[in-house]
Structure formats: structure tokens, C-alpha cells
Amino acid sequence: MAASVSSSVSPLPSSGWGPLRRAWAVCAKDAAQELRRRIAAASLFFFAATAVTLVSFAVGPFGLPAEARDRVCSALLWIILFFCAATGLPRAFVREEETGTAYALRKVVSSSLTLAGKTLFNYVLFLAITAVTVPAFAILLEWRMGSAGALVVVMVLGGYGLSVVSTFLAALVAKASQKNVLFVVISFPLLLPLLLSAITATIAAAGGEMASTPIRVIVAYDGAATCAAYLLASAAWED
Amino acid sequence: MLATTLEARELSKAFAGPPLFTKLSFRAESGFLAVRGRNGSGKTTLLKILASLAHASSGSVSVRRGDAELAGDERRLAVGWAGPDLAFYEDFTAVENLRFFGRAGGRPAGEAAIAQRLDDVGLSGAFDRRVGAFSTGMKQRLKIAFSLLFDPPILLLDEPMIGLDADGRAIVEKAVGAQRRAGLVVLASNDSRDFLEPDQTIELGDRETADVRR
């Protein structure tokens, strides 16, 4: 079963854009889509608003003993952020599968660049949500932050790890029938080390300290998650 | 001027159940390769495998330029593809879609080049219309424009005439004619009218059989 014919064609021109610009193109496309539909942002904001409001009513500024306030508030804050991520961030890949655009994307750009672009978009989205949620949370619960700078460091580093892992898992579960359940079930054990360190670092920030050990753990986690996501991108996203 | 070659070696593909085809081998550098077969014979799956959009159960596909095997982006962009599963961002216009895919592919096309691509497939009047408002035939034309976006030496077309009117069919026939002169076109279809004197034919028949002939 073999046959052949022959002739010649012009060589392909070399690639014009480097990987960073191509990943940025994917990120910009997701941002443009989000600006037109606002599905992911709206779901994230509404989830965050609902959760913060409920927590503030249930716990309230006077519902917690002073010595437990920092611990409980830190844990509640990261629980809210975790479920925010689970609510909105998977859409980056799920939307491509649901609308059938995944094949076109796979045809022109590698899985690792797609993942990089979508991670960047999700990270920016997460930071935007955090920038609104954290002050609202602190105000409603009258939670005084000892070191706002330390909190920003924790949010920036923790949010990066959360975005990388959430985006990678979104690629992994995008073709599954029970993708939402699968996402939460898989993401919980994978994100647990990050969340525990982030909570510990947030408690320290509330007390006015920059906790070096949990911050180092978060940085290491971010690095490991980035490497793993890059190496496994094609296995997660391609057929 | 190096020849770009598409070669399949002992390709087999099975989902749950009996295989679609086994040990299918062929090699083509230019001209027109037709892929025939009844519904469910594996034409779409074969073209996806050739386009690196699906994995074969066994066997391999290589794309070579001269003696060098292409990989990664070079291979991805050297093989154009359009098929029934291809879809576009419906919130974007046709121009925005092609502009994005050009940038994501690392070869951003200028506005004039994109306009020319769309004009070539008869979509010059729909530059600013959202793809979500396109008819089936218009989307099919956009698929052809997408498949040709990077001027690939190898073009894979899966049922390219679906939903097209007479003008649309003429556009595809013209594109196929140009491509077979410049490189290789592989076209899969159920409709014998779609095959314009192929240089080679792959006949995907009953389970596990495939025939390649010139």
C-alpha cells in the first residue's frame, strides 16, 4: 500500500514572532473575548461578592475572638479565592472546547504557548478579582492588616501558583463530561500545599510580618508548577 | 526550492471497537491526493492525524522539507487544514479571526493580506461581520481562508464543499487547482464530484482495509 509523486515548492518563510509575542497574542485574544462577553469576570466577581457578603454577615466583625481573627480571616479569604479560581479560571480552556475553536488553536500554536497565554490572562483576571475582593473582605470584617506590603507579596505569588495550576488543570479537564466536578476534585490536593503556605503567610502579614518560610515554599511551588505545566502542556491539551 | 513531503508509515487507528484502518502507508510530495470512503470509514480521523490534530494508534506521519524532518511550529504551519470540526471565534469578525491566528502562529499577516485572503474566498463583503452571524457556507469559505493562511505547501481539506453554493464550489476548486500546482492537496470527501482527476487515491473501505493507488 504505497505510492508517490514528486515536485517542488518554495520553502516556508521563517517565523516572524517569537514565543512571548505569540503567547501574548493568545492572552490578548482571551482578554478581547472577555471584554465582549464578561462571562468569566462576571462569574468570578459575583462569586467573590456573594461569598464575602455571606461571610461578613455570618462571622461579622464581632463574631470572632480577637486572638483567632487573623487565622480565621486568612483561611476564609483563601477559601474564597480558591473557589473563585475554580469558578472562573477553567473557562479559558473549556470555552475553546465547547465552541469548537480548540482545533483551530491547536493548528497554529503549540500547547505550551497556548497554556502560557491563557495562564497570563487568568493571572491578570485573578489579580483584578483579588484587588477588589481583599479590600472588601477586610473592610466588611474589620480585619486590620499589619503589613499591606507583605499581603501584596503573598497575593501576587500565591495568585500566580493558583493561576498556573488552575489553567493547566482546565486544559486537562476541558474535554471531560464532568469537568467542573473533576476540576475541583483534582485541584484541591494539588493546590493544598500552596493554599496552606499562603494562609500561613497571610496570617503573618496580618500580624505585620513577612513570613520567609511560607513565602519560599510558595516561590518553590510556583517554579515547580510552571515547569510541570510547561512539560506536560501537550499531554494535557492535545488529543 | 526544496520539496515538502508528506509520508505515512503503517498508520493504524482504532477507537473502541474494530480499527478504522490498519498499516496504511503512502508518500506524496505534490499534486492531488484523494481520500475516499463511506461514512465512518475514517477519512476525517486520517486527515486529523496527518494534520497533527490526533494521534494514530500505531504508525507514524512525517513531514519533510528536503531531507530534514519538520517538527513543532514548522510542521504545524507547513500543513494547512480545514475540516468539519474547525470552528472560529463567533464574537470576532472574519478579519479579527484571521488576524489572531496569524499572530498566534507567529506570522502576523498585514491587513491588506487578510483582506486579500477573504476576498479570495468571496467574503469581501463580510469583513466586519461577526462570524456568529455567518451562514454555513460563509463559515465554510472562512475555513478555506484559514487553511491557506500560512501558504502551506501541504493542504488538507476534509469535505470542503459542505454548505457551499456554486460560487463557493468554484472557489474551492480554484484553490485546489492552485495548490496542486504549488504543492500537495489532500482532499477527503464522499462526493465523487469533489475529486478533480486525483494523482493518487486512498480508498478507505470496510473495516481494516485501505488501498492506495495512482
Interface residues (C-beta under 8 A of the other chain):
Chain A: M1 A2 A3 S4 V5 S6 S7 S8 V9 S10 P11 L12 P13 S15 G16 W17 G18 R21 R22 A25 V26 K29 A32 Q33 R36 R37 T99 G100 T101 Y103 A104 L105 R106 K107 V108 V109 S110 L113 E238 D239
Chain B: M1 L2 A3 T4 K23 L24 S25 F26 R27 A28 E29 S30 G31 K48 A51 L53 A54 H55 R65 G72 D73 E74 R76 L77 A78 W81 G83 D85 L86 A87 F88 Y89 E90 D91 F92 E96 F100 F101 R103 A104 G105 G106 R107 P108 F146 L149 F150 D151 P152 P153 A182 G183 D199 Q200 A210 D211 V212 R213 R214
